[in-house]
Amino acid sequence: FLKLQWTRRRLPPGPTPLPIIGNLWLLDFKLHRENLIKLTNIYGNVYTVWMGQTPVIVLNGYKAVKDGLISHSEEISGRPLTPFYRDLMGEKGIFLTSGHTWKQQRRVGMTFLKSLALGKKSLEHRIQEETRHL
């Protein structure tokens, strides 16, 4: 409980979470728009909701989303790695990574696609030919 409260201090305001279930009890264990609008009326356009042990920052409205994407793009670009995905996929792969690792994987992927003649007519001809055979 104390660790949760300590972590909570660094995040935008929001309802007080309970250990293990977070704010799911407050949301009736469903993520509906009406519940989020009620929280927006109480805490403003930027607030934190806890889904279990994972904090979720909610940005409501055009101005909050624009400010988040433009001014704080590095902070909001991360993806949570749940224990299910960690066991299933490991911490590798394009879909579950973020930050520096994702940028490196994207660079390698784009280089590979360019070597396959991405956007060139020769690749388009090959695809059409294979489609005819199928």
N, C-alpha and C positions, 0 to 999 in steps of 0.2 A: 504494500500500500504506500509506504514512504517513497519507494523508487518511482512508483507511478506519479505521485504528487511532485517529485523533483523533476521528472521529465516534462510534466504538464506545464511547469513554469516557463519553459522556453518556447511554448507554442501559443498561437492565438487563443483568446478566451473561448470557453465552451462549458457545457454541463460537466459536473463532477463525475468522473468515471468510477465504476466499481472494479475491484480487482477481478481478473479473469474475463468477465463479460463486458466490461467497459460501459458504454452507453446504450447497449442493445435493449436493455429493459425500458429505457426512456422512449425508444423508437418502436416499442411493441414487437421487437425482433423482426421488423420489416423496414425496408428502406423505401418509404413512400414520400412523394413530393410534399404532401400536406405536413408531415412531421418535420421535414427540413424547413419549410416555410415558417412554422411555429418557432423553430430555433433561430431563424434569421430575424424574426421580430424581436427576440430576446437579446441575442448576442451580436447582431449586425451582419454585414455582408461577408465577413471573413471570420470563421470560427472553426473549432476543432471538435470532431466527434470521434469517439473511440469505438472501433469495431473489435471487440475483444481486447487484446493487448496492443493492437495496431492503431496509431493515431491517423485520422483522415482529415485533412484540411479542406473545408468546404468553401468554395468561392462562389458567391451568388451575385449575379448581375454583371452587366457588360463591363462596367468600370473596374470591378474587382478582378474579373478574369483577364482583362487587358493589362492591368497593373501586374498581375501574377505572371503572365506570359512574357511581358516585355521587361519589367524591372527585376523579377526574381526567377528567371527561367531556369537557372541551375538548381535552385532549391526545390522547385516543383517538378523537375523532370525525372526524379527517381521513381522506381517501381518497388513496391514491397515484395520481398521474397519470403513467402510463407513456407512453413515446414513441409507442406505437401509438395510444392514445386521444387524445393531444395532436394528432397528425397527422390522425386521423379526425374528431374533433369540435371541436378547438380547446380552449380552456380555459373555455368557456362551457357552459351547459346545467345542468339541474337534477341530472342523474345524476352528473356528475363534479365538481361544486363542493362546497365545504364552508365552514364558518365564516360570516363576515359576508355574503358573496355569496349563499350558500345561504339564509340567513335573509331577505334581501331578496327573492329569487326566490319563496320560499315565501309571503311576505306578499302579493306581487302575485298569485300563483296562487290563494290563498285568497280574496282580494277578488274575483277574476274568477269563481270558482266560486259565491261567495255572490250575485253579480249574476245568475247563471244560476238562482237559486232553489234552491240546494243544500239538500236536506232538506225542501222544501216540497211539498205535495200537488200543486200545479200542474205541477211538473216530472214527478212520477210519472205523472200522467194523460197527459202528452205522450209519455212513453217507451212506455207501454202502447199508445197509439194508433199510434205508429210501428211497434211490434212487430206489431200486427195487420196493418198494411199490408204488412209484409215477409213 
